[in-house]
């Protein structure tokens, strides 16, 4: 029988590990870049920053998610009065965590049929699932539900969520995704619950996350041996060495102080029902 060359083993590159000082310098660099390039970006007040950190720590602890290197967490507060994301630099050991800042988002809307409440918890951007890019096609109402052509969609997997239209809080499974929304009609309305359960973000944040690989730590590893991931990730990307892989959805509804529209410098907007 003919000899067949053995398939070489897959060597997965290790995740980058920065020192505490290096990680904080990199977080400051990313914050400055987001201030310049991400619309409606804010660094929040000290009280708001501490709230994001406290809620993120609790979610990470309750889910037993390991933090063994300095890494970014995408923390989303689904509280209807908040509807914001904040990137948090999570540090191993006893080192203090810090925030970079964030933007308005829209999570699942209650009261409309087939709209789910975005579930809370820690969700990992794993190479077990391949994300994709928006085609930019319009629905019957002329809306590009996941954004303009080329916008990245992060697929965080199937998860159980409350059916927002059911008074008995019956649950069902949804495909939890992070994506942009229609740039012409819907993006300006971010900051209020409006989605079918996914997390809508500004297009400029979408591009920044994509090009800097903020949630792509495991995807970068996968790209080293799988052409599908190399094809998905931008060729001109500059992945940050503090990239993480975790979306942390929290709910500060019970908090004494909620982040209000006025405190973060944008005006209340009408709810919408598309996408």
Rosetta blueprint (number, residue, H / E / L):
1 X L
2 X L
3 X L
4 X L
5 X L
6 X L
7 X L
8 X L
9 X L
10 X L
11 X L
12 X L
13 X L
14 X L
15 X L
16 X L
17 X L
18 X L
19 X L
20 X H
21 X H
22 X H
23 X H
24 X H
25 X H
26 X H
27 X H
28 X H
29 X H
30 X H
31 X H
32 X H
33 X H
34 X H
35 X H
36 X H
37 X H
38 X L
39 X L
40 X L
41 X L
42 X E
43 X L
44 X L
45 X L
46 X H
47 X H
48 X H
49 X H
50 X H
51 X H
52 X H
53 X H
54 X H
55 X H
56 X H
57 X H
58 X H
59 X H
60 X H
61 X H
62 X H
63 X L
64 X L
65 X L
66 X L
67 X L
68 X L
69 X L
70 X L
71 X E
72 X E
73 X E
74 X E
75 X E
76 X E
77 X E
78 X L
79 X L
80 X L
81 X L
82 X L
83 X L
84 X E
85 X E
86 X E
87 X E
88 X E
89 X E
90 X E
91 X L
92 X L
93 X L
94 X L
95 X L
96 X L
97 X L
98 X E
99 X E
100 X E
101 X E
102 X E
103 X L
104 X E
105 X L
106 X E
107 X L
108 X E
109 X L
110 X L
111 X L
112 X L
113 X L
114 X L
115 X L
116 X E
117 X E
118 X L
119 X L
120 X L
121 X E
122 X E
123 X E
124 X E
125 X L
126 X L
127 X L
128 X L
129 X L
130 X L
131 X L
132 X E
133 X E
134 X L
135 X L
136 X L
137 X L
138 X L
139 X L
140 X L
141 X L
142 X L
143 X L
144 X L
145 X L
146 X L
147 X L
148 X L
149 X L
150 X L
151 X L
152 X E
153 X E
154 X E
155 X E
156 X E
157 X E
158 X E
159 X E
160 X E
161 X E
162 X E
163 X E
164 X L
165 X L
166 X L
167 X L
168 X L
169 X L
170 X L
171 X E
172 X E
173 X E
174 X E
175 X E
176 X E
177 X E
178 X E
179 X E
180 X L
181 X L
182 X L
183 X L
184 X L
185 X L
186 X L
187 X H
188 X H
189 X H
190 X L
191 X L
192 X L
193 X L
194 X L
195 X E
196 X L
197 X L
198 X L
199 X E
200 X E
201 X L
202 X L
203 X H
204 X H
205 X H
206 X H
207 X H
208 X H
209 X H
210 X H
211 X H
212 X H
213 X L
214 X L
215 X L
216 X L
217 X H
218 X H
219 X H
220 X H
221 X H
222 X H
223 X H
224 X L
225 X L
226 X L
227 X H
228 X H
229 X H
230 X H
231 X H
232 X H
233 X L
234 X L
235 X L
236 X L
237 X L
238 X L
239 X L
240 X L
241 X L
242 X L
243 X L
244 X L
245 X L
246 X E
247 X E
248 X E
249 X E
250 X E
251 X L
252 X L
253 X L
254 X L
255 X L
256 X L
257 X L
258 X L
259 X L
260 X L
261 X L
262 X H
263 X H
264 X H
265 X L
266 X L
267 X L
268 X L
269 X L
270 X L
271 X L
272 X L
273 X L
274 X L
275 X L
